[in-house]
Amino acid sequence: MLAVPIVMSVFISGCIYNPEIDPANFVSTIDNPYYPLIPGTTFFYNGSAENHTETNKLIVTHEHKIILGVNTTVIWDRVWDENNSLIEETYDWYAQDKNGDVWYFGEDSKEYENGVVVSIKGSWEAGKHGAKPGIIMKADPKIGESWWQEYALGVAMDTIKMLSLNESVTVPYGVCNNCIKTADWTPLQPRILENKYYYPGVGIVLSVMVKGGVERMELVNVTTEKI
């Protein structure tokens, strides 16, 4: 049986957001240079948020989840506070199409206090309750371009805009040249603006909140599972 493309339309600010999801248009490997997600890879981040520090560990698992007929890769993302207490745990679902664009199909997110789940706010899955998949990173982004990274009305509505393609930043991981710089914003929190820096061959190396608060997260190390 041939796979039938799924067309998902939503009217946003006078424009139709209409992603066509055809499972046959997706590949098994996520190797976009600005957002590579190779199973067995672990990313380690350190950061600060307001008056406390955080550590973040992101594992690209060997697990998969079928969403809208697409075989997505499962990412296990956890955040701890300065007391080494788990404060957030998320399973994210990504897949790459034949053009090299990396799509975001949703997340199962939990917030913790004293080891107890206190919120699942922000959780969504494409195809359920009107949620639409978005593109987390294009294969060939252009300065000035912007698009939805996720769309679940009232839950998750992140957007991204390309600001620069040749930034240089220094983080604990090292000196990172030729980075993409983006502006990240959501209408759910309109006073908050974040800049992210994507290093070719690695992915996100730095996230900085530039409006609406004080927050910074830096890449410390990347490890690859030995086979």
Sequence and secondary structure as in RCSB ss.txt:
>XXXX:A:sequence
MLAVPIVMSVFISGCIYNPEIDPANFVSTIDNPYYPLIPGTTFFYNGSAENHTETNKLIVTHEHKIILGVNTTVI
WDRVWDENNSLIEETYDWYAQDKNGDVWYFGEDSKEYENGVVVSIKGSWEAGKHGAKPGIIMKADPKIGESWWQE
YALGVAMDTIKMLSLNESVTVPYGVCNNCIKTADWTPLQPRILENKYYYPGVGIVLSVMVKGGVERMELVNVTTE
KI
>XXXX:A:secstr
     EE  EEETTEEE  EE GGGEES B  TTS B TTEEEEEEEEETTEEEEEEEEEEEEEEEETTEEEEEE
EEEEEETTS EEEEEEEEEEEETTS EEEEEEEEEEEETTEEEE TT EETTSTT EEEEEE SS  TT EEESE
EBTTTB  EEEEEEEEEEEEETTEEEEEEEEEEEE TTSTT EEEEEEETTTEEEEEEEEESS EEEEEEEEEE 
  
